[in-house]
């Protein structure tokens, strides 16, 4: 949801929102802004995940096993 879209919804559907019990448009607007921010955050995290996955698949980065971990896959063991 874009911010312009939110303003348009509030402007065109004010009476409907009030009829549904949305008495405080400021509260509705605040919640809508938080939803917008969380959607933007989710999109950024998804993009970061896709980029990291791409780098892992293309072998541009390597993940070392955790210290103290006994469960190391055979292809990650050194000297074998």
C-alpha positions in Angstrom: 0.0 0.0 0.0 1.5 3.3 -1.0 1.1 6.4 1.2 -0.7 8.2 -1.6 -3.1 5.3 -1.8 -3.8 5.5 2.0 -4.6 9.2 1.8 -7.0 8.5 -1.1 -8.7 5.7 0.8 -9.1 7.9 3.8 -10.5 10.8 1.7 -12.9 8.8 -0.4 -14.1 6.3 2.2 -14.3 8.4 5.3 -18.0 7.9 5.8 -17.8 4.1 5.3 -14.9 3.8 7.7 -16.8 5.8 10.3 -19.9 3.6 9.8 -17.8 0.5 10.3 -16.8 1.9 13.7 -13.5 3.5 12.8 -14.2 6.6 14.8 -10.6 7.8 15.0 -9.2 8.2 11.6 -5.9 9.2 13.2 -5.7 5.8 14.8 -6.6 4.1 11.5 -4.0 6.1 9.8 -1.4 5.3 12.4 -2.0 1.5 12.0 -2.0 1.8 8.2 1.4 3.6 8.4 2.8 0.8 10.6 1.5 -1.8 8.2 3.2 0.1 5.3 6.5 0.2 7.2 6.4 -3.5 8.1 5.6 -4.4 4.4 8.6 -2.3 3.3 10.8 -4.0 6.0 9.6 -7.4 4.8 10.4 -6.6 1.2 13.9 -5.5 2.2 14.5 -8.7 4.2 13.3 -10.8 1.3 15.6 -9.0 -1.1 18.6 -9.5 1.3 17.7 -13.2 1.6 17.5 -13.7 -2.2 20.9 -11.9 -2.6 22.5 -14.1 0.1 21.0 -17.2 -1.3 22.3 -16.3 -4.8 25.8 -15.7 -3.4 25.7 -19.0 -1.6 24.6 -20.9 -4.7 27.2 -19.2 -6.9 29.9 -20.0 -4.3 30.7 -16.3 -3.8 30.5 -16.7 -0.1 31.2 -19.7 2.2 29.6 -20.6 5.5 32.0 -22.0 8.1 30.7 -24.5 10.6 29.9 -23.1 14.1 32.6 -23.5 16.7 32.2 -26.6 18.9 29.9 -28.2 16.3 30.5 -31.9 15.9 28.0 -32.2 13.1 30.1 -31.2 10.1 29.1 -32.4 6.7 31.8 -34.4 4.9 32.2 -31.9 2.1 33.1 -29.2 4.6 35.8 -31.2 6.4 39.3 -30.1 5.7 41.9 -32.7 4.8 39.6 -35.4 3.5 
